[in-house]
Amino acid sequence: MAVRWIVLVIYLALMIGIGVYYRKKTANVSDFVLGGRGLGAWFTAFAYGTSYFSAVIFVGYAGKFGWAYGVASTWVGIGNAVIGSWLAWKVLGRRTRIMTKYIEAKTMPEFFEKRYNSKMLKIVSAIIVFIFLIPYTASVYNGLSRLFEKGFGIPYKYCIIGMALFTAVYVILGGYKATALNDFIQGIVMLVGITAVVFAVLDINGGLGSSLDMLGEIPTPDGKTDMYNSILGPDPINLLGVVILTSLGTWGLPQMVQKFYAVKDDKAIKAGTVISTFFAVVVAGGCYFLGGFGRLFAEDVNGAPSEGFDSVVPIMMEKLPSLLFGLVIVLVLSASMSTLSSLVLTSSSTLTIDLIKPILKDKMDEKKELLTMRVFIGVFLLVSVIIAIITLENPQTVISTLMSISWGALAGAFLAPFMYGLFWKGVTKAAVLASFISGVGITVVHMFYYTLGGRTGSVGGLNLASPINAGAFAMLFGLVIVPVISLITKSKDEDKAVTEQVFECYNEDL
């Protein structure tokens, strides 16, 4: 226990030190939100990866989907690397950097305003961002706190409060630059940590071959064996829904795509693509592969883990030597704090730049804008802490459910109009608004009808009650509805002129 505390204290002191160091180097709003748009490939790639993978992945998703699909859940990690990292950087990276710099957009709502010449789209998208980043933040608290409870015996709610305070300090002090440097350090910890943990956990049951054999002996609910150790697992249809939500979803999440706003140049985009993909292969692939062996450690009671899905990975970690468990704590803390810092920075900048500043107009100078962002960081953390504690005992709010609701609404609303807006001049305001309504609408209706209503249902093996599948459907629906509505609606001449001017960005050397 002493070793665990020493490792933890050193790590937290380093994070705070970085925040203090960058306090004086954050002179304006662009520095605070985007690091002055001057970050290189390594910092941007690690910032992208560490924001992508948190305790939600390591504890929540790896535990639940590893239990459901066995080692086939590794396909989720592969999808995250290929679609969520490599393809996202290839398709969105360069064009996002160029267009957002040209139109001087610092947030996703500001992008919608300036790309589509609409203050209304900015306001609506800013409200969506603030509301639906909160359940995601709560899910991050949930994942880390459950592991801390196992490792240190600290009550759940105190873990949440402590984590929020440390995150607030270094983000409020140093902004994006402090976050990016912390992300780089945290990313190295994650790469080393997940590799060591995978080998250590497999060794407990005699290595990879022996572990796979033991996993194959466990029957599925319908009595089949050799399924949890198979390539496609017992339920490939619903596994595909997980791959789509967690991989394609990053394309529409403001805290993810805003990483491309801050990257320095095209050279950094090319290098960042490779670095980010490698990071995802190791971290995401390792997490889901590890979770696939959860049934060898957690007790099965009526087809579910005895202590709940969020307990599977913490139970596995209890089997590790003390020093390695300490590394795991730092690993998950690293992943979680990097994601949290990205979420709170995105939320506070959106509220300040897109909602508060337009109302006050000329009354908010640069200094007041920075102060307001820092205040809203504290407000956002406080609200999410309250929600995380309230939902502690609610069996419906497992980590994967909270994250699915957040990702489904955000990516369902934003993915299509953001991506199409980078490439196609023909996207109309009506199509963008339709995507906002459908993404949020599908998620909210599903949440009330199935998740909170306790209903079940399936069609052709597809679980209709799964918030994962609902989120995946919301994203795919947006990709269809935006071009369809754009083709049957017209833009005003004024909007067409703005669009033509915006697309001039690709003719300039930015």
C-alpha positions in Angstrom: 0.0 0.0 0.0 2.9 2.4 0.7 4.3 1.8 -2.7 0.9 2.6 -4.3 0.6 5.9 -2.4 4.2 6.9 -3.3 3.6 6.3 -7.0 0.3 8.2 -6.8 1.6 11.2 -5.0 4.6 11.6 -7.3 2.3 11.4 -10.3 -0.2 14.0 -9.0 2.6 16.4 -8.0 4.0 16.2 -11.5 0.6 17.0 -13.0 0.2 20.1 -10.8 3.7 21.2 -11.5 3.1 21.3 -15.2 -0.1 23.3 -14.7 1.8 25.9 -12.6 4.6 26.0 -15.2 2.3 26.9 -18.1 0.3 29.4 -16.0 2.4 32.3 -17.2 2.7 30.9 -20.8 -1.0 31.1 -21.4 -1.5 34.7 -22.5 -4.7 34.7 -24.5 -7.8 32.7 -25.4 -6.2 31.0 -28.3 -3.3 29.8 -26.1 -5.8 28.6 -23.4 -8.1 26.7 -25.8 -5.8 25.6 -28.6 -2.3 26.1 -27.4 -1.8 28.9 -30.0 -2.4 26.4 -32.8 1.3 25.4 -32.7 1.4 21.9 -31.4 3.5 19.2 -33.1 2.7 15.7 -34.1 3.6 13.9 -30.9 1.8 16.2 -28.5 -1.3 16.3 -30.8 -1.4 12.5 -31.4 -1.0 11.7 -27.7 -3.6 14.3 -26.8 -6.0 12.7 -29.2 -5.3 9.2 -27.9 -5.4 10.0 -24.2 -8.7 11.9 -24.7 -10.0 8.9 -26.6 -9.2 6.2 -24.1 -10.0 6.6 -20.4 -11.2 4.6 -17.4 -14.4 4.3 -19.4 -12.6 2.0 -21.9 -10.2 0.3 -19.4 -12.8 -0.4 -16.7 -16.3 0.0 -18.2 -16.2 -1.1 -21.8 -13.4 -3.7 -21.5 -15.2 -5.3 -18.6 -18.7 -5.3 -20.1 -17.8 -6.2 -23.7 -15.0 -8.6 -22.7 -17.6 -10.4 -20.7 -20.1 -10.4 -23.5 -17.9 -11.2 -26.4 -14.7 -12.8 -25.0 -11.5 -12.1 -26.9 -13.5 -11.1 -29.9 -14.0 -7.8 -28.1 -10.4 -7.1 -29.4 -12.1 -6.2 -32.7 -13.4 -3.0 -30.9 -9.8 -2.0 -30.2 -8.8 -2.7 -33.8 -11.8 -0.6 -35.0 -10.8 2.2 -32.7 -7.3 2.1 -34.2 -8.3 1.8 -37.9 -11.5 3.9 -38.0 -11.3 6.0 -34.9 -7.7 7.0 -35.3 -6.0 6.3 -38.7 -9.0 7.0 -40.9 -10.2 10.0 -38.8 -6.7 11.6 -39.1 -6.6 10.9 -42.9 -10.1 12.2 -43.6 -10.6 15.0 -41.1 -7.1 16.1 -40.0 -5.8 18.3 -42.7 -9.1 19.8 -43.8 -10.2 20.5 -40.3 -6.9 22.3 -39.5 -7.0 24.4 -42.6 -10.7 25.4 -42.5 -10.9 26.2 -38.8 -7.8 28.3 -38.9 -9.1 30.2 -41.9 -12.5 31.0 -40.4 -10.9 31.5 -36.9 -13.1 28.9 -35.2 -11.9 27.8 -31.8 -14.8 25.4 -30.9 -17.1 23.1 -32.8 -20.2 25.4 -32.4 -18.1 28.3 -33.7 -17.3 26.1 -36.7 -21.0 25.6 -37.4 -21.7 29.3 -37.1 -19.0 30.4 -39.5 -19.2 27.5 -41.9 -23.0 27.7 -42.3 -23.5 31.4 -41.5 -25.8 30.8 -38.6 -25.7 32.0 -35.0 -28.7 29.7 -34.3 -26.7 26.6 -35.2 -23.9 27.8 -32.9 -26.3 28.3 -29.9 -28.1 24.9 -30.4 -24.8 23.0 -30.8 -23.3 24.7 -27.8 -26.2 23.6 -25.6 -25.9 20.0 -26.9 -22.2 20.0 -26.1 -22.7 21.2 -22.6 -25.6 18.8 -21.7 -24.2 15.6 -23.2 -20.6 16.0 -22.1 -21.8 15.7 -18.5 -22.8 12.0 -18.6 -19.5 11.2 -20.4 -17.6 13.0 -17.6 -19.7 11.1 -15.0 -18.7 7.8 -16.6 -15.0 8.7 -16.4 -15.4 9.4 -12.7 -17.2 6.1 -12.3 -14.5 4.0 -13.9 -11.6 5.5 -12.0 -13.3 5.6 -8.7 -14.2 1.9 -8.7 -10.6 1.0 -9.3 -9.4 3.3 -6.5 -11.9 1.8 -4.2 -10.3 -1.6 -4.8 -6.7 -0.4 -4.7 -6.8 2.1 -1.8 -10.0 1.4 0.1 -11.1 5.0 -0.4 -14.9 5.5 -0.6 -16.2 6.1 -4.1 -17.5 9.6 -3.6 -14.2 10.9 -2.2 -12.3 9.5 -5.2 -14.6 11.5 -7.5 -14.2 14.7 -5.5 -10.4 14.3 -5.4 -10.1 13.6 -9.0 -12.2 16.6 -10.0 -10.1 18.9 -7.8 -6.7 17.8 -9.3 -8.1 18.0 -12.8 -9.5 21.5 -12.2 -6.2 22.8 -10.8 -3.9 21.9 -13.7 -6.5 22.7 -16.4 -7.5 26.1 -14.9 -3.8 27.0 -14.4 -2.3 25.9 -17.7 -5.1 25.4 -20.3 -4.5 23.4 -23.4 -0.6 23.5 -23.3 -0.5 22.1 -19.8 -3.1 19.5 -20.9 -1.1 18.5 -23.9 2.1 18.0 -22.0 0.3 16.1 -19.3 -1.3 14.0 -22.1 2.1 13.2 -23.5 3.4 11.9 -20.2 0.1 10.2 -19.5 0.2 8.5 -22.9 3.7 7.0 -22.2 2.4 5.6 -18.9 -0.6 4.1 -20.7 1.6 2.4 -23.3 3.9 0.9 -20.8 1.2 0.1 -18.3 -1.3 -1.7 -20.5 1.5 -3.8 -22.1 2.8 -4.9 -18.7 -0.7 -5.6 -17.4 -1.7 -7.8 -20.3 1.3 -10.1 -19.9 0.9 -10.2 -16.1 -2.8 -11.1 -16.2 -2.2 -13.9 -18.9 0.6 -15.3 -16.8 -1.8 -15.9 -13.8 -3.5 -18.7 -15.8 -0.4 -20.1 -17.4 0.0 -17.8 -20.4 -2.0 -17.1 -23.6 -2.6 -20.6 -24.8 -3.8 -21.9 -21.4 -6.0 -18.8 -20.8 -7.7 -19.3 -24.2 -8.3 -23.0 -23.5 -9.9 -22.1 -20.1 -12.0 -19.4 -21.7 -13.2 -21.9 -24.4 -14.5 -24.2 -21.7 -17.0 -21.6 -20.4 -20.4 -22.1 -22.0 -22.5 -19.3 -23.4 -26.1 -18.8 -22.1 -27.3 -21.3 -24.8 -24.8 -23.9 -23.8 -22.2 -23.6 -26.6 -18.4 -23.8 -25.8 -15.4 -22.5 -27.6 -17.2 -19.2 -28.3 -15.5 -16.8 -25.9 -12.1 -17.7 -27.3 -13.2 -17.5 -30.9 -12.4 -14.9 -33.5 -15.9 -13.5 -33.9 -17.3 -14.5 -30.5 -20.8 -15.5 -29.5 -22.6 -12.4 -30.9 -20.9 -10.7 -33.9 -24.0 -8.7 -34.8 -24.2 -6.6 -31.6 -20.4 -6.5 -31.5 -20.5 -4.6 -34.7 -22.6 -1.9 -33.0 -19.9 -1.4 -30.4 -17.3 -1.1 -33.1 -19.3 1.6 -34.9 -20.1 3.6 -31.9 -16.7 3.7 -30.3 -14.8 4.1 -33.6 -16.8 6.3 -35.9 -18.1 8.3 -32.9 -14.8 10.1 -32.5 -15.4 11.9 -35.9 -18.3 13.9 -34.3 -17.1 14.5 -30.7 -16.0 18.1 -30.1 -13.3 17.2 -27.6 -11.7 14.9 -30.3 -11.9 16.9 -33.5 -10.8 20.1 -31.8 -7.4 18.4 -31.5 -7.0 19.0 -35.2 -7.7 22.7 -34.7 -4.5 23.0 -32.7 -2.0 21.0 -34.8 0.8 23.0 -36.3 1.0 22.0 -40.0 0.5 19.3 -42.6 3.7 17.6 -41.7 2.5 17.2 -38.1 -0.8 15.7 -39.4 1.0 13.0 -41.4 3.3 12.0 -38.5 0.4 12.3 -36.0 -1.6 9.8 -38.1 1.0 7.1 -37.6 1.6 7.9 -33.9 -2.1 8.1 -33.0 -2.8 4.7 -34.8 0.0 3.0 -33.0 -1.1 4.3 -29.7 -4.7 3.1 -30.3 -3.5 -0.4 -31.4 -1.6 -0.8 -28.1 -3.9 0.9 -25.7 -7.4 0.1 -27.1 -6.4 -3.3 -28.5 -4.7 -4.2 -25.2 -7.7 -3.0 -23.0 -10.3 -5.0 -25.0 -8.1 -8.0 -25.3 -7.5 -8.0 -21.6 -11.2 -7.6 -20.9 -11.9 -10.7 -22.9 -10.5 -12.9 -20.2 -12.7 -11.3 -17.4 -14.8 -14.5 -17.1 -11.7 -16.3 -15.7 -11.6 -13.9 -12.7 -15.1 -12.7 -11.9 -17.8 -15.0 -10.6 -20.8 -15.6 -12.9 -24.2 -15.2 -11.3 -27.1 -15.8 -13.7 -25.1 -14.8 -16.7 -23.6 -11.6 -15.2 -20.6 -10.8 -13.0 -21.5 -11.1 -9.3 -20.4 -7.5 -8.5 -21.6 -5.9 -11.8 -19.9 -5.3 -15.1 -17.9 -2.4 -13.8 -16.2 -4.7 -11.3 -14.7 -7.1 -13.8 -11.4 -5.3 -14.5 -10.9 -4.2 -10.9 -11.3 -7.8 -9.8 -8.7 -8.8 -12.4 -6.3 -6.1 -11.2 -6.5 -7.4 -7.5 -4.5 -10.5 -8.7 -1.5 -8.4 -9.7 1.6 -7.7 -7.5 1.4 -4.5 -5.5 3.9 -2.5 -7.6 2.1 -3.5 -10.8 -1.2 -2.6 -9.3 0.2 0.8 -8.4 1.2 1.2 -12.1 -2.4 0.3 -13.1 -3.8 2.9 -10.8 -1.5 5.5 -12.4 -2.4 4.1 -15.8 -6.1 4.5 -15.3 -5.6 7.9 -13.5 -3.6 9.1 -16.5 -6.2 8.0 -19.0 -9.0 9.5 -17.0 -7.5 12.8 -16.1 -6.4 13.4 -19.7 -10.0 12.7 -20.9 -11.5 14.8 -18.1 -9.2 17.7 -18.9 -10.2 17.6 -22.5 -13.9 17.4 -21.7 -13.9 20.3 -19.2 -11.8 22.5 -21.5 -14.2 21.8 -24.4 -17.3 22.5 -22.3 -16.0 25.7 -20.7 -14.7 27.1 -23.9 -17.9 26.3 -25.7 -20.0 28.0 -23.0 -17.8 31.1 -22.9 -17.1 31.6 -26.5 -20.4 30.5 -28.0 -23.0 31.4 -25.4 -21.8 34.0 -22.8 -19.5 36.2 -25.0 -22.2 36.9 -27.7 -24.7 38.0 -25.0 -22.2 40.4 -23.4 -20.8 41.5 -26.8 -18.2 44.2 -26.2 -18.3 43.9 -22.4 -16.0 40.9 -22.4 -12.3 41.5 -23.2 -9.6 38.8 -23.5 -8.9 38.8 -19.7 -12.5 38.4 -18.7 -13.0 35.7 -21.3 -10.1 33.7 -19.8 -11.5 34.2 -16.3 -15.0 33.1 -17.4 -13.6 29.9 -18.9 -11.8 29.1 -15.8 -14.9 29.6 -13.7 -17.0 27.4 -16.0 -14.4 24.6 -15.7 -15.1 24.6 -12.0 -18.9 24.7 -12.6 -18.8 21.9 -15.1 -16.8 19.7 -12.8 -19.1 20.4 -9.9 -22.2 19.4 -11.9 -20.6 16.2 -13.2 -19.4 15.3 -9.7 -22.9 15.6 -8.4 -24.4 13.5 -11.2 -21.7 10.8 -10.7 -22.4 10.5 -7.0 -26.2 10.5 -7.5 -26.0 7.7 -10.1 -23.7 5.6 -7.9 -26.3 3.2 -6.7 -28.5 3.2 -9.8 -28.1 -0.1 -11.6 -29.1 1.4 -14.9 -26.1 3.8 -15.0 -23.2 1.5 -15.6 -20.2 3.1 -17.2 -21.0 1.9 -20.7 -24.6 3.2 -20.5 -23.5 6.7 -19.5 -20.8 6.9 -22.2 -23.2 5.5 -24.9 -25.8 8.1 -24.2 -23.2 10.9 -24.5 -21.5 9.6 -27.6 -24.7 8.7 -29.3 -26.2 12.2 -28.9 -23.0 14.2 -29.7 -21.7 12.1 -32.6 -25.2 11.5 -33.9 -25.8 15.2 -34.0 -22.4 16.5 -35.2 -20.6 13.9 -37.2 -22.4 14.2 -40.5 -22.7 18.1 -40.7 -19.1 18.5 -39.6 -17.6 15.9 -42.0 -19.7 16.9 -45.0 -19.1 20.5 -44.2 -15.4 20.1 -44.7 -15.8 18.6 -48.2 -19.2 19.6 -49.7 -20.4 23.1 -50.4 -24.0 21.9 -50.8 -24.8 21.2 -47.2 -27.7 23.4 -46.1 -28.7 24.8 -42.7 -31.9 22.7 -42.7 -29.8 19.6 -43.1 -27.5 20.5 -40.2 -30.4 21.3 -37.9 -32.1 18.0 -38.9 -29.0 16.1 -37.9 -28.9 17.9 -34.5 -32.5 17.0 -33.9 -32.2 13.4 -35.1 -29.0 12.7 -33.2 -30.3 14.0 -29.9 -33.9 12.8 -30.5 -33.0 9.2 -31.2 -30.7 9.1 -28.1 -33.1 10.7 -25.7 -36.2 8.8 -26.9 -34.3 5.5 -26.7 -33.0 6.4 -23.2 -36.5 7.0 -21.8 -38.2 4.2 -23.6 -35.6 1.4 -23.1 -32.9 2.4 -20.6 -35.0 4.1 -18.0 -38.2 2.3 -19.0 -36.6 -1.1 -18.5 -37.9 -2.5 -21.8 -36.2 -5.1 -23.9 -36.5 -6.2 -27.5 -34.5 -7.6 -30.5 -34.8 -8.0 -34.2 -32.8 -10.6 -36.1 -30.4 -10.9 -33.1 -29.9 -7.1 -32.9 -30.5 -5.9 -29.3 -32.9 -2.9 -29.7 -32.5 -2.0 -26.0 -28.8 -1.4 -26.3 -27.8 2.3 -26.0 -24.7 1.2 -27.9 -26.7 0.2 -31.0 -29.0 3.3 -30.6 -25.9 5.5 -30.7 -24.5 3.7 -33.7 -27.8 4.1 -35.5 -28.0 7.8 -34.7 -24.6 8.4 -36.4 -25.4 6.3 -39.5 -28.8 8.0 -39.8 -27.1 11.4 -39.7 -24.8 10.4 -42.6 -27.9 9.6 -44.7 -30.2 12.5 -43.6 -27.8 15.3 -44.2 -27.2 14.7 -47.9 -30.9 13.9 -48.5 -32.2 17.1 -46.9 -29.4 19.1 -48.5 -30.6 18.0 -51.9 -34.2 18.9 -51.3 -33.7 22.2 -49.6 -32.0 25.4 -50.9 -29.5 27.8 -49.4 -29.9 31.5 -49.6 -27.7 33.5 -51.9 -26.0 35.1 -48.8 -25.2 31.6 -47.4 -23.9 30.4 -50.8 -21.5 33.4 -50.9 -20.3 32.7 -47.4 -19.7 29.0 -48.3 -17.7 30.0 -51.4 -15.6 32.3 -49.3 -15.0 29.6 -46.7 -13.8 27.1 -49.2 -11.2 29.5 -50.5 -9.2 28.3 -47.5 -8.1 25.2 -49.5 -6.5 27.5 -52.1 -4.3 29.2 -49.6 -1.1 28.1 -48.0 -2.2 27.8 -44.3 
